[in-house]
Amino acid sequence: MKPLGWIVYANHLASLSANISLIEKNNDSDSCHDVMKVFISDKSLKKSAFSLLATPRHTSRILSATRLNGQKVIAKRYTIHSDSIADPIGELILFIDTDRINDVVLKNLFVDQICPSIDCAKRSKIKQKTKDIVKMIALGLERQEISELFNLTRRGIDYHIDVAKEVLGATNKSSMVFLAIKQGWLTGNQQSKH
């Protein structure tokens, strides 16, 4: 079985591995808190993924309105637990075309298809120059000042900002700086390798 799409909200950037368990959630229960990263299988799910974070009280309405390729889908929510961490490490929202999914199939799907996609995204290499540019933005420098400092064009600075936003899962410069701080980019205390 192949899912039509999925969203993963990660609370911890711990490695997702075979030592996880997925526990089905009631669609009306609270959404993930302290989300550090959002992973999506398809760009068409981006709006739904961030709408769920912004307005968790409307979870049922948002999920029931979600469509993939114009097709109505069934959303199943799962809390992700790890053997090595007491609290849940995230949440999985799986979009499928059937109301039932076997636990073994679900676990295999998560480990064989979803985890490799997430691990690949997390391993994206990011240059130290990109981190330095984010640091300059956090310190309040404008693009023109940063471009002069690094001897790059404004478009070069924009490129590094775009890369940082993509790797961090940020939607704007403020969230980029916030997530960079959480990742330790600005202090040297990195929580995960990028």
N, C-alpha and C positions, 0 to 999 in steps of 0.2 A: 504494500500500500504506500502510495506517495501522497504527502499532504499537498493541499492546494496552496498553502502558505503558512507562515508562522511568524510570531513575534516573541523574542526573549528579552525580558527585563532582568538585568544582572545587578544584584545587590553587592556582590563581591566579585572581584575579577579573578577568583580562584579558577583553576583549571577544571573545566567540565570533563568528566571522565566516566568510566564504567561504574564508578563508586557513587552513583547518584540514584535517587529515587524520585519518582514523580507521583504526587498525590493530587487527585482531582479536586478542584475547588467548585463551590457553588457560584454560579455566575453573578450572584448579588453580593458576594463577599468582597471585602476591601481589596484594592489593588496593591501592588508592590510598593513598599516605601523605601526610601534611601536608594533609589535607582542610580547606579553609577554609569551604566551603559545600556543602550538599546540596540538590539540586532534584529533585522528584518530580512525575510526571505525575498521580498519583492518591493521595489520602490513604491508601488501602488498602495502598500500598507503603511507608509510613513505617516500619513494624516491620521489614520486610526490609532496607530501606536502612540503618537504624541497627544491625541485627544484623550485617550484613556488616562494618561498621566496628568493632564491638565484638569480634567473633570471626572474624577473617579466615581462620583455619585451617579453618573450617566453610563456606567459600564454596560449594562444590559442593552440600552438603546443604541449605543455606538456599535457594539458587537453584532446586534441583529441587523444593523444597517450596512455592515461591511459586505462588500462585493469584490470578487476577484474575477477579472476578465468578464464583467457583466453578470457573473453567475452568483446566485445566492449561496452562501456557505454556512456551515455549522461551526460555531466557535466553541472549543473545549479549553478550559483553563486548568492549569496544573501548577502547583507549587513545586519548585525544584529544591531538593534537599541533598546534602553531601554527607558522607560518612565522617568527614574530618571537621565539619563546622556544625555547631549546635543549631543555629538559626537557619531559616531557609536562605538559599543563595540566590534565589530569583523566582521568576514566574515565566511559564510557557503558555502562550495562547496558540493553539493549533487550529487551523482552518481546514476542515475536511468536508466531504460530500455525503458522509453517512453519520448517523447518530451514535454508532457503537464502534469502539476500538478496543481490541484485545490488549491487556497489559503487556504481554511479551512483545507484541507488534509495536506498541507505543515505545517501549524501552529501546528496542532495536532501531526504530526510526530516529529516536533522539540521539542515540550513540553513533549510529552509522551515517546519518544525513545532516542533522542539525549541528551537532558538536563540531564536526570538521569545518563547517562553514564559519562557525563562531571562532574557532581556534585560528583559522586562516586570517580572519579579520583582525584578531588580537595580535597576531604576529607581524602585522604590517610594520615594516621598518620605517622609522621616522628619524630624520637627520637632526643632529644637534643644532644646526642652524635654525631649523623650524622651531625647536624648543626655545632657542634664544630670542627669536622674533616674537613668540608668544609672551616671553618674559618682558620684552620691551613694551608690548601692548599693555600688559598688566601694570607696568610702571607709568603708563600714561603717555607714551610717545605716539605721535601721529605717523601715518604711513610715510609721508615725505621725510620725516626725521629718521625713521628706521631705514629707509632706502639709502639715505646718505651715509648712515652709520655702517651699513653692511655692503655699501657699494653695489646695490641692486636697483633695478627699475621698480617703479610702483607695482607693475604687473608681477614682478618677481616676488615682491612682498605679499601680494594677493594670493599667489600660488601657494606660498608657505602657510598662509592663513587658511586657505581652502583645505590643504592637506591636514593641518592640525584639527580643523573642525570635523573632517571626515573620520579621522582616526579616533577622536574623542567622542564622536557622536553628538557634537554640538550643532546648534541651529543658528547661533549668532556669536559675535565676539565676546559678549558677557558670559554666555554659557561656556564658551571655549576656555576662557580664563578660569572660571569656576572649576571646570572639570580638570584642567591642567594642574590646578592647585591640589585637587583631590588625588591626582595621579602622582604628585610629587615632582612634576616637571620643573617647578619654579624654586624648589628647595633642595633638589638633589636626592630626595627620599622617595624614589620611584616605588610604587606598589606593584607595578607590572612592567614588563619590558615592552617597549614600543620601538 
